[in-house]
Amino acid sequence: MRKLKEKISALKLKKKTILVVVLLLVAAVLISSMTFYALYKKMSEETVKKNMIRFVEQKQSDIKEYFHSIHTLAYSMSYSSWMQSLFQQRGKDIRTIWEVEDNTSYFMGSVSDMNGNIRISTILNDHVRITVPHGNHLDYSIDLQQQDWYPEFQKEGVYVETGVGKGIFTRGNAWYMNIYYPINNMYSQEQMGMLVFTVDEKNMEQFMDGEGVGGYLSLKDAKGNVIAENLPKRVKEKEIGQRYSVKEESIKIQNTFLSMEIVMDKEMFRVDNTNIWIGFCIVLVGMIIVFVIIGTIFSHYITTPIIKCKEALLRVRNNEENVHLENPYRDEIGDLLNGFNEMSESLHDLIEKNRMMSILQKETEYQMLLQQINPHFLYNTLEIINGLILSKKENEAVKVCETLGKIFRYNLNQCKWITIEEEMIYIRQYLLIMKYKIPDLTVYYDIEGKLQGNKILKSIMQPLVENSIKHGFYEKAGECCLTISITEEQDKIQLSVMDNGTGINQEKYRCLMNEFEAIRKNPNQRKETSVHVGIWNVFHRLYLEYGEKMEFKITAKEGKGTKIQIYLPKGDNNV
């Protein structure tokens, strides 16, 4: 297996593609064959199911019709002149009575002959009892009116009794079903006796016919007694699941139920599928040939652009920039080549952007370092420290010295990202020294505590604060107010620096906006000078990092002050 994997891995892309196509074809053939067989099997099962339903419905209909005919016949007989004459012979001589009973017996025998020799019994309240066919004798010791079911019989007008044995006769050991009907006087509607139809196994065997259609039947009563059945020996030996399908149904007969177990022979519905399989194989061979041809063409279509991409990637790996591939395709392969071209361009832009950001970052840190250690700043800070010492404010002088040291340490930090808390510490240290230079300086802070841990680019806020000190409060008389705000608005973080300084005149404001627009058009440009170098530098660095996801707003009025608002997308921790 390992050697096989190595051989496959060593194949060229075109051969691998052809191999995959062939394997897919084999898989398609196997799946198609299994699907075809499953469909064929399902069709056979559906055929068996439909025939099963048809057979069940036919048997249910036959049995229901049979008992319905008995029901109709019973009511016709009970109100017939033959039956009515039996209890209208009071005062007649014995010969006439015998003649009436013989005529009734003949009438009942004719009805029995026409209905498969079904046993019919007439039991009158005056102990007159007639049963046909002859040879069946009623048991005179049985009083039907004392049976447990008799109240139900009177209520419903009919009752069905099943069992095994002699029943209401003097002998018998087979299954029987007695259906009791009342015999009423047609004039007074008084019950004069009972008409009993006795259905036995021979009567029910007429429903066993079904072998010609592959169906077999077993009838049982509600007590589980077998009435009749024609199940083959194989079925009785539990060969059900292999060849036969089984279904159980029940039929309601008045107050009782008969259960049917229907067995359907699946072999009776097997279809000769030889011709179907031959046709399938012919189509399959043709499909294989077409599939191989299409696979070869498709392999060439796919491998050519992939090989071109491979060669182009090697050129990129060898530090060649702006590698471009011709793209005649208009499908997913075309998307792949377009993606490579876009990747090449994006990679080039990213290299340039990183180069520019690195330069800007170094320039910013260098300018900040120069600013903080230039002789003028250092001289002013030392003068402040000297004045505090002469004023015997040694603690404040020590504090200024410590602050100056922290500023130097901050400027030596080479990290690109710092937390908002670290940036604010640095700004507070810077403003602490500036307050000794501008005594009327008042600073207001509005910083949401939950944002202290979020990270921002280093030296984003400080240049804006410095801009307010250097330009906004330059030669300003009166109180100098500076407000620094960092808040969360929806899914963004707002950084705001506002002062009540001299503001920005319209000409400088337009120049600054033009410089911003130039950065948007070409972020990789460099600019040696600007109207406000600090603001320009901050905007340039932010745009290189965030692009159009960042918002930079300047609101200024000459003589009133300036407000700068920056909106940055809020991530997990890095803004």
Disulfide bonds with the S-S distance in Angstrom:
none
